[in-house]
Amino acid sequence: RIDINLTEAKVAYGFYYYYFLRDYDKALEYFREASIADPKYWQCKFYMALVFRAHGEWEESQKLMREVVKSNPLNALFLTNIGLSYNFLHKYDSAIYYHDRAIQIMPERPASYQNKIESLILRDGNTRAAEIVLDTAEVKIRGGYFYIDRILLDLYNGRFDDALLKTTIGNPSDFFSQGERYMVFAEIYRYLKNPDLSRNYYQSALDFFDRKLVDDPGNPRILSRKGIAAAGLNNRLKAIESGQKAIELSGSNVKNKTDRIKDLAQIYVLLGENKKSMELLEELLKNPSSISLRLIQLDPVWKPIQEMPEFKKLISLYSVN
């Protein structure tokens, strides 16, 4: 029988409530008890910061993150997470600073480079600095970890034929799943103005995500991907229903919910409902999220919105984002 009075036991219970039951209040209770029992056990404060972040309590989360990082300046995991939080807060220079520190400590970790690349693109609205980081990462880390990043940069720069070639010759392991590969194909063919092939791949993606949902019906991310695929097929009812349900199933995790809101914005733009899409994007721009005005200007996904007169208002309001 586990002795609940042990600090490690309290942390284990906190983990269980945080990751499996998504009961953030209960998780916070255990992490806080563990921190009081052993103030030098910094992981407790780190996990508390994660809970506050999930709740959208950014000020409290960052306060704890800074405290943890100050006392553990060589912990790449702590550095990465404070960087990710700054990214959501649209403070990209701070995010890049911490991602750089994480890279210095663990140069063999692919995610640190990918995090920095994301922050650079969100800040700059172009891929110049990001491509330099990617070149460096590919030299230091072998194994094809950055294949999808190359494709994404091609899409941002309008190199659709290059993206198509990479997607065609890539290995299955280069993609998160076969469904994601179908989605990339569908997107590329849409940009290349080949609606028949685009629809074929959206249909394959939709079938894939439907199969996945049989085993995991409450997965918000898969539901969102299903919604985007359905929108690519102009199935308005299924697309919007899936996108909205994904947001609902994100529960009280504010960080995850904002990503699902971004997905719903993409669903609306695929359906030609640009005003609704822009309303959601504006909500994301004025709150912590993983999107920036410069990314909206760069990513061809949002091209229909970029051409709207109302978009100029967003530029004037959120040019710092």
N, C-alpha and C positions, 0 to 999 in steps of 0.2 A: 504493500500500500504506500502511495506517495505521501510524504510528509509535507503538507501544504504550507508549513511554516518556513520551509527552505526557500531562500531567494530564487534559486533555480526553478523550483516548482511554481512559484508565483509567475515567473517569466514564461514558463511553459503554458500555464493556464492563460496568460495574457495573449500568447501566440495563438492558442486555440480559438479564443474568442475573436481575435483580430482577423486571422486569415481564413478560418473555416466557418465560423458562425456570423462573422461580420457584425458582431455586437460590440461596437466601439466603446460604449460606455463601460461595459463590463471589462473589456480589455484594459481600458485606462485605469480602472480600479485596481487590477492586479499589478500592472506596471508601476503604479504610484506606490502601492504597498511595498513592492520589491525595492523601489528607490529609497523609500524611508528606512527600510531594514538595512540596506547597504548603500549608502550615499556614493561610494566610490565605484559602484557597479554601473558604469556609464551607459551600458546598453539599455538599461531601464529608461533613462531620460531620453535616449535616442528613440526607443519604441513609443514613448509618450509623445514625442514630437511627431512621429508618423500618425498616431491616432488624431492628434489635433489637426494635422494637415488633412487627413481624410474627412474630418468634420468641417473643414473650411475655416478653422480658427488659426489663420496664418500668422498673426502676430505672436501668439503663444507658442506656436510650432517653431517659428524662426528664432525666438528667444532661447528655447531649449537647444535647437540645432547649433546656434552660435556658442552656447556654453559647452556643448559636447565637443565641438570641433576645436575650441580653444584649449581644452584639456587633452584632446587626442588629435594633434595636428598631423599625425602620420597614418591615420585610419582612412583608407581610400573610400570605404563604404559610407562613412560619415560625410566626407567631403563631397562625394557624388550626390548624396541626398540633399544637402543644403544647396548644392548647385541646381538640382532639379526643382527645388522649391523656388529659388530665385527666377528660374526660367518661367514658371507659372505666374510669378508676380510681375512679369515683363521687365525684370531687371537683368538684362542680358549680359552686361559687362561683369556684374557680380557672378552670374552663373558661369561664364567663361573662365573667370579667375579660379573658381573652385574646381571646375573640370580640368583645368591645366594642372592644378595641384594633385588631383587624383591620377592624372596621366603620369606625372613625375614619380609618384610613389609606386604605381602599378602599370608600367608601360606596356605590359603584355595583355591588358584587359581591354577587349574590343569595345565594350559599352561606353567606356570613358571617352573614347574618340567620337563615337556616334552621338553622345550627349553634347559634346562640344560643337560638332557639325550642326546639330539641330539649333543650338543657341546662336551660332554665327548666322545661319540663314534667317532665323527669326529677327535678328538684329539688323542685318544688312540688306535683306531683300534681294540678294544675289548669291552666287555660289563660289565666288573667287577665293575667298579665304577658306571656305569649307573644302574646296577641292585640294588645296594645299595640305590641309589636315588629313584628308582622306589618302592622299599620296603617301604621306608620312606613315600613316597607320598600316597601309598595305605593305610597306617595306619592313616594318617592325613586327607585324603579326601575319603569319602565313595561315592559309586554310580557307580562304574565300569568305571570311566573315562579313565583308563589306560589299558583296555583290549587289544586293538590293539597293544599297546606298548609291552605287554608280548609276543604276537605272533611274533612281529618283532624281539625281542631278541632271541626267539627260532630259527627263521630262520637264524639269524646271526651265531648262535652256532651250526647249523646243527641238531637241535632237531626237525626234520620235523614231526615225529609222534606226538610229543607234540603240535606242531603248528596246525596240522590237528585236533586233539581232541578239542583244544580251539576254532578253527574256526567252528567246527561242533556243539558244544554245546552252543556257544555264542548267545546272543540275537541280534535281528536286530539292536537295538540301539547301540550296541558295535561297529558298523561299520559305516563309513561315508555314505554309501549307499549300497543297495543290489548289485549293480554293482561292488563296491569295494570288497565285500565279495566273489563274483564270481572270481575276479582277484586273491584274496589270495588263494582260492581253486586251481585255475589253476596253480599258481606258485608252491604251495606245491606238487601237483601231478606231476609236471614237475621234481622237485627235487627227488621225489620218483620213478621216471622213469616209470610212468604210463601215457603214451602219450594219450591214448584214453580218460581217465577221464579229463586230462588236456585240451584237445581240446574241450570237452563238455563244460567245464566251461569258456574257452576263448570265445566260441560261445555265451554262455548265457550273458557274459559280453559285447560282441560286440553288441548284440541285445539291451541290456539295454542302452548302451551309444548312440546308434543310435536313440532310442526313446527320450532320453534326448535332443539330438541335434535338434530334430524337434521343440522344444519349445525354445531352446537357441543355435541357429546355430553358433554363433560367440564366443562360450566359449572355450578359448584355452585349459584349463585344461581337459575338457571333450573330446575335439578332440585328445589330447595326449593319454588319456586313451583308446580311440577307436583305435588309432594307435598301442598301445602296445598289445591290445587284437587281432587285426588283424595280428600282427607279430607273436603272439603265434599260430595263425592258418596258418602261412606261406603265408599269403596273402600280398605279397611284395608291390604291387602297392598301395593298400588301406592303408597299414601301413605307408609307407614313405610319401604318399600324406597327410595323416592326421597329421603326426608328423611335416612336414614342414609347413603346413597351420597353425598349432597351434603356431609355432614360429612367423610367419608373423602377426598373429592376436594379438600377445602380444604387438605389436606397439612399442612405445618408452619406455615402462616400462622394463628397463634393468634387474631388479631383477627378474621379472616374466619370462622374456625371457630366462634367464639362466636355470631356472627350466624346461622349455620346451625343451631346448637344451639337457639337461640331459635325458629327456624322449626319444628324438630322438636317443640318444646314446644307450638307452636300446632297442629301436626298432631294430637298426642295429645289436646288439649282438644277439637278438632273431632270426634274419634272417640269422645269421652266417656271417655277414659282419663286422668282428671284427676290421679290419683296420680302416674302416670309424668310427666305434664306438670309437676306441681309439683316433682318431684325434679330435673328439668332446670332449672327456674327457680331453685331454691335454689342449684344449682351456679353459675348465672350471677350470682346476688346476692353470693355470697361470693368471687367472682373478678372481675377486670376484664371488663366487658361493657357493652353498650349498653342495658341494662335497669335499672330501679330498682323498689323496692317500691312507690313512689308511682305509677309508671306502671302497674304491674300492678293497682293499686286503681282507676285511672282508666279504662283501656282496656277497652271492652266485650268485646273478644276473650277476656279472662280472667275474665269474669263467673262461669262455672261454678266456677272455683277460688276466687274471692272468697267464695263461699257455703260453702266447706268448713270444718269445725271446725279442721282442721290448719293452715289459713291463718293462724289467730291466732298460731301458733308462729312463722311467718315474720315476722309483724308485730313480735313481741317481739324477734326476733333481728336483724332488718335494718331497723328503723325509721329508722336514719340513712341508709339507701340510698334 
